[in-house]
Amino acid sequence: MSQDEAPRLGIGIIGCGKVGATIGAAWREAGHAIIGVSATSAQSRERAEEMLPGVPILPPDDVAERAELLLVAVPDDEIESLVSGLATVGRIHAGQILVHCSGRYGTDVLEAGTRLGALPIALHPSLSFTGTTVDLPRLRQATIAVTAPAPIRPVGEALVVEMGGEPIEIAEADRPLYHAAITHASNHSITIISEAMDMLAEAGVGDPSRVLTALVDASVSNTLQNGSRALTGPVSRGDVGTIAAHLAALSEYSLSVSNPATRNSYIALARSTTAKAVSLGRITDVQAQEILSSLD
């Protein structure tokens, strides 16, 4: 069956955050009907008007009761209790497709709905969302993790294809490790790069992003292509003197900004990089010990 021939669904969305709004807009573009969305804050209501114009804003109970597919797009720790509450008051029904987009969880958190005959699917796009129309073309370049019971998995994969993404299967037990990897790559990169920008500004650089753009783009591209073999820098060369100079500068910087966080993250990542350099054969065990001693 082609995408054009696939059945159209009445989709309800509980939570009009950045992810829920974007995925709802993508499914709407694919021809599904968004029958209602819950949006409590002023910001989420504005997002609903921008991303899902004309869609009625309804209480969560009403959204759930009317939906053939219910997207639960609330914070991770609220999913299970929300689904349990909806199930208790009879708003989830047999045959309803029940979807969440948390990276951390598989379908276990949907168990209260599954017991009533709902079809549980966990989808997680590997994407950092803005909650604007900019996300839609980015979504079409992203992979989306699918976790679902085997008979239902093709439904989840079809929903991903309709968004324009590429489905990848992640087992229930592997969701925490998958999500840790995604978080490590995305969120921690933001921390590192923003710290580097602050350091450059302290060093008198007027436009830190201009200094880092080509470097970071090349580093990411090389790593995605070559993995850890892309490693460069003083640790990979066993340059203890340079690392010591960095630490001295970072100690002075930490005092000037009254915050040791950047120095601490540099040390932690230098330790990890040292282990990587040893495993690649770039430095000897003796060089590694010298580096680690300097970091101490």
C-alpha positions in Angstrom: 0.0 0.0 0.0 1.4 3.4 -1.0 1.5 6.3 1.4 -1.3 8.0 -0.6 -3.4 4.8 -0.2 -2.8 4.5 3.6 -5.7 5.0 5.9 -6.1 8.6 7.3 -6.3 8.8 11.0 -8.0 11.2 13.4 -5.1 12.3 15.6 -5.3 13.9 19.1 -2.3 15.5 20.8 -2.0 15.9 24.5 0.7 18.6 25.1 1.6 21.2 22.5 5.3 21.5 23.3 8.0 21.7 20.7 7.9 18.0 19.8 4.1 17.4 19.9 3.4 20.5 17.7 6.0 19.5 15.1 5.1 15.9 14.8 1.4 16.8 14.7 2.2 19.3 11.8 4.1 16.6 10.0 1.3 14.1 10.2 -1.1 16.8 9.1 1.0 17.4 6.1 0.8 13.7 5.4 -3.0 13.9 5.2 -4.1 12.9 8.7 -6.7 15.0 10.6 -5.6 16.6 13.8 -8.9 16.5 15.7 -7.8 18.3 18.8 -4.8 19.4 20.9 -4.5 20.2 24.6 -2.5 23.4 25.3 -2.6 25.0 28.8 0.2 27.7 28.8 0.1 30.8 26.7 3.2 29.7 24.9 1.8 26.3 24.0 -1.4 28.0 22.7 0.6 30.3 20.5 2.5 27.3 19.2 -0.7 25.5 18.5 -1.9 28.5 16.5 1.3 28.7 14.5 2.0 25.0 13.9 -1.6 23.6 13.9 -3.8 26.5 12.8 -7.5 25.7 13.0 -7.1 22.7 15.3 -9.4 23.0 18.3 -7.8 23.4 21.7 -9.6 20.9 24.0 -9.2 19.4 27.5 -7.0 16.3 27.5 -9.9 14.0 28.3 -11.8 15.2 25.2 -8.7 14.9 23.0 -8.1 11.3 24.2 -11.7 10.2 23.8 -12.0 11.5 20.2 -8.7 10.3 18.9 -8.0 7.2 16.8 -4.3 7.9 17.4 -3.4 9.7 20.6 0.0 11.3 20.8 1.0 11.8 24.5 3.6 14.6 24.2 4.2 15.5 27.8 7.4 15.4 29.9 8.8 12.0 30.5 7.9 11.7 34.1 4.2 12.5 33.4 3.5 10.0 30.7 2.7 6.9 32.8 0.5 8.8 35.3 -1.4 10.6 32.5 -2.1 7.4 30.6 -3.1 5.7 33.8 -5.5 8.5 34.6 -7.0 8.5 31.1 -7.5 4.8 31.3 -9.1 4.9 34.7 -11.8 7.4 33.4 -12.4 5.4 30.2 -10.8 7.8 27.8 -8.6 5.2 26.2 -10.2 2.4 24.2 -9.4 -0.8 22.4 -7.8 -0.4 19.0 -6.7 3.2 19.7 -3.1 3.8 18.7 -1.3 5.2 21.7 2.0 7.0 21.0 4.6 8.8 23.0 7.9 10.5 21.9 10.1 10.1 25.0 13.6 8.8 24.2 14.0 7.3 27.7 11.0 5.0 27.6 9.7 2.2 25.5 6.1 1.1 25.6 6.0 -0.1 29.3 4.8 3.4 30.4 1.7 2.9 28.2 0.8 -0.3 30.0 -2.4 1.1 31.5 -3.7 1.8 28.0 -2.4 -1.5 26.6 -4.4 -3.4 29.1 -7.6 -1.8 27.6 -6.6 -2.9 24.1 -4.8 0.2 22.9 -1.8 -0.3 20.5 1.4 1.1 22.1 4.1 2.7 20.1 7.2 4.7 21.3 8.7 7.0 18.7 11.7 9.2 19.3 13.2 11.6 16.7 16.9 12.1 16.9 16.5 15.9 16.6 16.7 19.0 18.7 13.4 20.8 18.3 12.6 24.5 18.1 8.8 24.1 18.0 8.6 26.1 14.7 8.2 25.3 11.0 12.0 25.1 10.8 11.7 21.7 12.4 9.7 20.1 9.5 12.4 19.9 6.9 14.9 18.8 9.7 12.5 16.0 10.7 12.7 14.7 7.1 16.5 14.2 7.6 16.2 12.5 11.0 16.1 9.0 12.2 13.3 8.1 14.5 13.6 5.3 17.0 10.6 2.9 17.0 9.8 0.6 19.9 6.6 -1.5 19.7 5.4 -5.0 20.0 6.2 -6.9 16.8 2.7 -7.0 15.3 2.4 -3.3 15.7 5.9 -2.2 14.7 5.0 -1.8 11.0 2.4 0.8 12.1 5.0 2.7 13.9 7.4 2.5 11.0 4.7 3.7 8.6 3.9 6.7 10.9 7.6 7.6 10.8 7.8 7.4 7.0 4.8 9.6 6.8 6.7 12.2 8.9 9.5 12.0 6.4 11.9 10.4 8.8 13.8 7.1 8.8 12.6 4.5 11.2 15.2 2.5 13.3 14.2 -0.3 15.6 15.3 0.1 19.3 14.4 -2.7 21.7 12.6 -1.9 25.0 15.6 -2.8 27.1 17.9 -0.7 25.0 15.9 2.6 25.2 17.9 4.0 28.2 21.3 3.4 26.6 20.0 4.8 23.3 18.7 7.9 25.0 21.9 8.3 27.0 23.8 8.3 23.7 21.5 10.8 22.1 21.7 13.1 25.1 25.5 12.8 25.3 25.9 13.7 21.7 23.5 16.6 21.6 23.0 18.2 25.1 26.6 17.8 26.2 27.9 19.2 22.9 25.9 22.3 23.6 27.5 22.6 27.0 31.0 22.1 25.6 30.6 24.6 22.7 28.9 27.2 24.8 31.7 26.9 27.4 34.3 27.3 24.6 32.4 30.4 23.4 32.5 31.9 26.8 36.3 31.2 27.1 36.9 32.8 23.7 34.9 35.9 24.8 37.0 36.1 28.0 40.1 35.9 25.8 38.9 39.0 23.9 37.4 37.4 20.8 34.5 39.5 19.6 32.7 36.8 17.6 33.4 33.4 19.2 31.0 31.6 16.9 33.0 32.8 13.9 36.1 31.1 15.4 34.4 27.8 16.1 32.1 27.3 13.2 34.5 25.7 10.7 36.3 23.8 13.4 33.2 22.3 15.0 31.6 21.5 11.6 34.8 19.7 10.5 35.2 17.9 13.8 31.6 16.6 13.7 31.7 15.7 10.0 35.1 13.8 10.5 33.8 12.0 13.5 30.6 10.9 11.9 32.6 9.6 8.9 35.5 8.1 10.7 34.5 7.5 14.3 37.2 7.9 17.0 39.9 7.8 14.3 39.1 11.5 13.8 40.7 12.3 17.1 43.3 15.1 17.1 44.7 17.5 19.6 47.3 17.6 22.4 46.0 14.5 24.2 46.3 12.4 21.0 49.8 13.6 20.6 50.8 13.1 24.3 51.6 16.8 24.6 51.6 17.1 28.4 53.1 20.6 28.4 50.2 22.0 26.4 47.7 20.3 28.6 49.4 21.8 31.7 49.2 25.2 30.1 45.5 24.7 29.4 44.9 23.8 33.0 46.8 26.8 34.3 44.8 29.1 32.0 41.5 27.4 33.0 42.3 27.8 36.7 42.8 31.5 36.2 39.6 31.7 34.1 37.6 29.8 36.8 38.7 32.4 39.4 37.8 35.3 37.1 34.3 34.0 36.5 33.9 32.4 39.9 32.9 29.1 38.4 35.0 25.9 38.2 32.6 24.1 35.9 34.5 24.6 32.6 37.8 23.5 34.1 36.1 20.4 35.6 34.5 19.5 32.3 37.8 19.9 30.5 39.5 17.6 33.0 36.7 15.0 32.8 36.7 15.0 29.0 40.5 15.0 28.8 40.5 11.8 30.9 38.0 10.2 28.5 40.1 11.4 25.5 43.2 9.9 27.1 41.6 6.5 27.3 40.4 6.8 23.7 43.9 7.8 22.5 45.5 4.8 24.2 42.9 2.4 22.6 43.7 3.9 19.2 47.5 3.4 19.8 48.1 7.2 19.5 49.9 7.4 22.8 51.6 4.9 25.1 50.6 3.8 28.5 53.5 5.9 29.9 52.3 9.0 28.1 48.8 8.4 29.2 49.9 8.2 32.8 51.8 11.4 32.5 48.6 13.1 31.1 46.4 11.7 33.9 49.0 12.8 36.5 48.9 16.4 35.1 45.1 16.3 35.2 45.2 15.3 38.8 
